[in-house]
């Protein structure tokens, strides 16, 4: 009788423990995860921190965490962390013990290998009793985002002769006077309009004085980033690393232009990762480098329109006196025809060829 009684008692005890864990295992358990920064550059190393709190007396003999994030972030090897990498996503699985009233903070070293927008929307937590008779599952929603900017190159890494062209563009910014900006007064020179005469200053000095006009950022640069590998490409980019290098070119040129007071716009026949539909990227004047880098970080290598069509739309707007820099892997006939239409409208056009990796510019 003793053995059957012991078995019965043990069975009842296990059932009771199972019920307790089924009802209370994930009660008073909280989870959070965050990156040490909201944005980083390609090649940077940052931290991803996760915090798990068990704010109750009941310990958790085992706790399993599962999450999925896009490839492009390299996680350092760590105890109790398994990583299974697929073609697009990588799955992370952690398994550990959580004592009563325990607060765990885990730090993961992450290397940002590729440009992009990385989102982690949820983490699934599973736990149960020691014997595995019951399991409780809970999904914790997260709003975790990390922007990885394209790395900025040295200006000398851009193919020639783009360096001299950029220098001319910066000089152009200072050679056009703005009739609405006044920088002071100066002595009258032959050919000055009488409308520029400052009569009060003339009476005070006894010599003819005129208003000195300031200069304006008249240069307007339009970066045309073409994600087409060739003029026959339909939609899918087959050489993504080559286009990624073109994106770095665009970021580097924009940094130089904005630093020299040149207005910058961006048009690209790719689309945004999170955007609905298939609209190409067309911006107004960029307010600063960070805004442009954010746009480039979110760019998906998925063609929305032929680049030639985007340039035709720019020509149809009737805008002129802008400088268009076409960053492209090819100079197909349709693309060249669209560039000629821009020039006929009074715009400047320059090409920045994206060479094959390990090769030389076209």
C-alpha positions in Angstrom: 0.0 0.0 0.0 2.9 2.3 0.7 4.2 2.3 -2.9 0.8 2.9 -4.6 0.2 5.7 -2.0 3.5 7.2 -2.7 2.8 7.1 -6.5 -0.6 8.7 -6.0 0.8 11.4 -3.7 3.6 12.2 -6.2 1.1 12.3 -9.1 -1.1 14.7 -7.1 1.9 16.9 -6.2 3.1 17.0 -9.8 -0.4 17.9 -11.0 -0.6 20.7 -8.3 2.8 22.1 -9.3 1.7 22.0 -13.0 -1.5 23.9 -12.2 0.4 26.5 -10.2 2.9 27.1 -13.0 0.1 27.1 -15.6 -1.7 29.9 -13.8 1.2 31.9 -12.4 4.4 31.2 -14.3 4.3 34.5 -16.4 2.5 36.6 -13.8 4.7 39.6 -12.7 7.2 38.8 -15.4 8.3 41.8 -17.6 10.6 42.1 -20.6 12.2 45.0 -22.4 14.9 45.3 -25.1 16.7 48.3 -26.6 19.7 49.3 -28.6 22.4 51.6 -27.1 21.8 54.0 -29.9 19.0 54.8 -32.4 21.3 55.1 -35.4 24.8 53.9 -36.4 27.0 53.6 -39.5 28.0 50.5 -41.4 30.8 48.9 -39.5 29.9 50.4 -36.1 29.7 48.2 -33.0 26.8 48.9 -30.6 25.0 47.1 -27.8 21.6 45.5 -27.7 20.4 45.3 -24.1 17.5 43.1 -22.8 16.1 43.1 -19.3 14.0 40.3 -17.8 12.3 40.7 -14.4 10.6 38.0 -12.3 8.9 40.1 -9.6 7.3 37.2 -7.6 8.2 34.4 -5.2 7.7 31.6 -7.8 11.0 30.8 -9.6 11.1 29.8 -13.2 13.2 26.6 -13.7 13.5 27.3 -17.4 12.7 30.3 -19.6 12.9 30.3 -23.4 13.1 33.5 -25.4 12.6 33.6 -29.2 12.9 36.6 -31.6 13.6 37.2 -35.2 15.3 40.1 -36.9 16.6 40.8 -40.5 20.1 39.8 -41.4 22.8 42.5 -41.5 23.4 42.7 -37.8 26.2 40.4 -36.6 25.7 39.3 -32.9 28.7 38.2 -30.9 28.8 34.7 -29.5 27.3 34.5 -26.0 26.4 31.8 -23.5 22.8 30.7 -23.7 22.2 32.4 -27.0 21.6 30.3 -30.2 21.4 32.0 -33.6 20.0 30.4 -36.7 20.5 32.4 -39.8 18.5 32.1 -43.0 18.7 34.0 -46.3 16.6 37.0 -45.0 16.1 36.7 -41.2 18.0 35.4 -38.2 16.3 33.7 -35.3 17.6 34.1 -31.8 16.8 31.5 -29.0 17.9 31.9 -25.4 17.3 29.4 -22.6 18.1 30.0 -18.9 16.9 29.8 -15.3 15.2 32.8 -13.5 15.1 32.9 -9.7 12.4 34.5 -7.6 12.6 38.3 -7.4 15.3 38.3 -10.0 16.3 41.1 -12.5 18.5 40.1 -15.3 20.2 42.5 -17.7 21.9 40.9 -20.7 24.2 42.9 -23.1 24.8 41.7 -26.6 27.6 43.1 -28.8 26.2 43.9 -32.3 28.2 44.8 -35.4 26.3 46.7 -38.0 27.4 45.0 -41.2 24.9 46.4 -43.7 22.9 49.6 -44.2 19.2 49.3 -43.5 16.2 49.8 -41.2 16.1 47.0 -38.6 12.9 46.3 -36.7 12.1 44.0 -33.8 8.4 43.9 -33.3 7.9 41.1 -30.7 9.6 38.6 -28.4 8.0 35.2 -27.5 8.6 33.9 -24.0 7.9 30.3 -23.0 8.2 28.9 -19.5 6.8 26.1 -17.3 7.4 23.7 -14.4 10.6 21.8 -13.9 9.2 18.6 -15.3 7.8 20.0 -18.5 4.2 19.0 -17.6 2.9 22.5 -18.4 4.1 25.4 -20.6 3.0 29.0 -20.7 3.6 31.2 -23.7 3.4 35.0 -23.9 4.3 37.4 -26.7 5.8 40.8 -25.7 5.2 43.5 -28.3 8.2 45.7 -29.0 8.7 48.9 -31.0 12.4 48.5 -31.5 14.1 50.1 -34.5 17.7 50.7 -35.5 18.8 52.7 -38.5 22.1 51.8 -40.0 23.4 54.6 -42.2 25.7 54.0 -45.3 29.3 54.7 -44.4 30.7 58.0 -45.6 33.7 57.6 -47.9 36.7 59.9 -48.2 36.2 62.3 -51.1 39.3 60.9 -52.7 37.5 57.5 -53.0 35.0 59.0 -55.5 35.9 58.3 -59.2 37.6 61.1 -61.1 36.7 63.7 -62.4 33.9 64.2 -59.9 36.3 65.9 -57.4 36.9 68.9 -59.7 33.2 69.1 -60.6 32.2 69.3 -56.9 34.8 72.0 -56.4 33.3 74.0 -59.3 29.9 73.5 -57.8 31.1 74.9 -54.4 32.6 77.9 -56.1 29.4 78.6 -58.0 27.6 79.0 -54.6 29.6 82.3 -54.1 29.4 84.0 -57.5 25.7 84.9 -57.7 24.6 88.0 -55.8 21.2 87.9 -54.0 19.3 91.3 -54.6 17.4 90.7 -51.3 20.4 90.2 -49.0 22.6 93.1 -47.9 26.0 92.6 -46.3 26.9 96.2 -45.7 28.1 99.2 -47.7 31.0 99.9 -50.1 32.2 102.7 -52.3 30.4 103.3 -55.6 32.0 101.7 -58.7 31.4 102.5 -62.3 28.4 100.5 -63.5 26.6 100.3 -60.2 22.9 101.0 -60.4 21.7 104.2 -58.8 19.1 102.1 -57.0 21.9 100.7 -54.9 23.0 104.1 -53.6 22.9 104.5 -49.8 22.2 108.2 -49.4 22.6 108.4 -45.7 26.0 106.8 -45.9 26.9 109.0 -48.8 26.0 112.2 -46.8 27.9 110.9 -43.8 31.1 110.1 -45.6 31.0 112.6 -48.3 31.7 109.9 -50.9 29.2 107.9 -53.0 28.3 104.7 -51.1 26.2 101.8 -52.3 24.7 98.8 -50.6 26.9 95.7 -50.7 24.9 92.6 -51.7 25.4 89.3 -50.1 25.7 86.0 -51.9 23.1 83.3 -52.0 23.3 79.5 -52.1 22.2 79.6 -55.7 23.6 76.1 -56.5 21.0 73.4 -56.4 22.2 69.8 -56.6 19.9 67.0 -57.5 21.3 63.5 -56.6 19.9 61.0 -59.0 20.5 57.5 -57.5 19.8 54.8 -60.0 19.5 51.3 -58.6 19.4 49.7 -62.1 22.3 47.4 -62.8 21.7 47.7 -66.6 19.2 49.3 -68.9 17.5 45.9 -69.4 16.9 45.3 -65.7 13.3 44.8 -64.8 12.8 44.9 -61.0 15.2 42.8 -58.9 18.7 44.0 -58.2 21.1 41.2 -59.0 24.3 43.0 -57.7 23.2 44.6 -54.5 26.7 45.3 -53.3 27.4 47.4 -56.3 24.3 49.5 -55.6 25.2 49.7 -52.0 28.5 51.3 -53.1 26.4 53.8 -55.2 24.4 54.6 -52.1 27.7 55.4 -50.3 28.7 57.7 -53.2 25.4 59.6 -52.8 25.9 60.0 -49.0 29.5 61.2 -49.5 28.6 63.8 -52.2 25.6 65.0 -50.1 27.9 65.5 -47.1 30.3 67.6 -49.2 27.5 69.7 -50.8 25.6 70.4 -47.6 28.9 71.4 -45.8 29.4 73.9 -48.6 26.0 75.4 -48.4 24.6 73.8 -51.5 20.9 72.9 -51.6 20.5 69.1 -52.1 17.6 67.0 -53.3 17.4 63.3 -53.9 15.5 61.3 -56.5 15.8 57.5 -56.6 13.9 54.8 -58.5 14.0 52.6 -55.4 11.3 52.7 -52.8 11.1 52.8 -49.0 11.1 49.6 -47.0 8.0 50.4 -45.0 6.1 52.3 -47.7 2.9 51.0 -49.2 2.7 50.8 -52.9 5.6 51.3 -55.3 6.3 55.0 -55.2 9.9 56.1 -56.0 11.8 58.3 -53.6 11.6 62.0 -54.6 12.4 64.6 -51.9 12.4 68.3 -51.6 15.4 70.2 -50.3 17.2 68.2 -47.7 17.5 70.0 -44.3 20.7 68.3 -43.2 22.9 65.3 -43.6 21.1 63.2 -41.0 17.8 63.5 -42.9 19.5 62.2 -46.1 21.2 59.4 -44.3 17.9 58.3 -42.7 16.3 58.3 -46.2 19.2 56.2 -47.6 19.0 53.8 -44.6 15.3 53.1 -45.3 15.8 52.6 -49.0 14.8 49.2 -50.5 16.6 47.8 -53.5 13.4 47.3 -55.4 12.9 49.3 -58.6 9.7 51.4 -58.7 10.3 53.2 -62.0 12.9 53.3 -64.7 15.4 56.0 -63.9 15.0 57.5 -67.4 11.3 58.1 -66.6 12.1 59.8 -63.3 14.5 62.2 -65.2 11.8 62.9 -67.8 9.4 63.8 -65.0 12.0 66.2 -63.6 12.4 67.8 -67.1 8.6 68.1 -67.5 8.4 70.1 -64.2 10.1 73.0 -66.0 12.8 73.4 -63.3 16.1 74.8 -64.6 19.5 76.0 -63.3 19.9 72.9 -61.2 22.9 70.5 -61.3 21.9 66.9 -61.7 24.4 64.2 -60.7 23.4 60.8 -62.1 24.9 58.0 -60.0 24.4 54.9 -62.1 25.9 51.6 -63.1 25.0 52.2 -66.8 24.5 55.0 -69.3 21.8 53.4 -71.5 20.3 55.2 -74.5 17.0 56.0 -72.8 18.9 57.4 -69.7 21.1 59.5 -71.9 18.1 60.9 -73.8 16.5 61.9 -70.5 19.7 63.6 -69.5 19.7 65.6 -72.7 16.2 66.8 -72.0 17.4 68.1 -68.6 20.3 69.9 -70.3 17.9 71.5 -72.9 16.0 73.0 -70.0 19.1 74.8 -68.8 20.3 72.3 -66.2 23.7 70.9 -65.7 24.2 67.1 -65.9 27.2 65.1 -64.6 27.7 61.4 -64.3 29.1 59.4 -61.4 29.6 55.8 -62.6 29.4 53.0 -60.1 32.2 50.5 -61.0 31.9 46.8 -60.6 33.4 45.8 -57.3 37.1 45.2 -57.8 36.9 46.9 -61.2 37.3 50.5 -62.5 34.7 53.1 -63.4 33.0 52.8 -66.8 
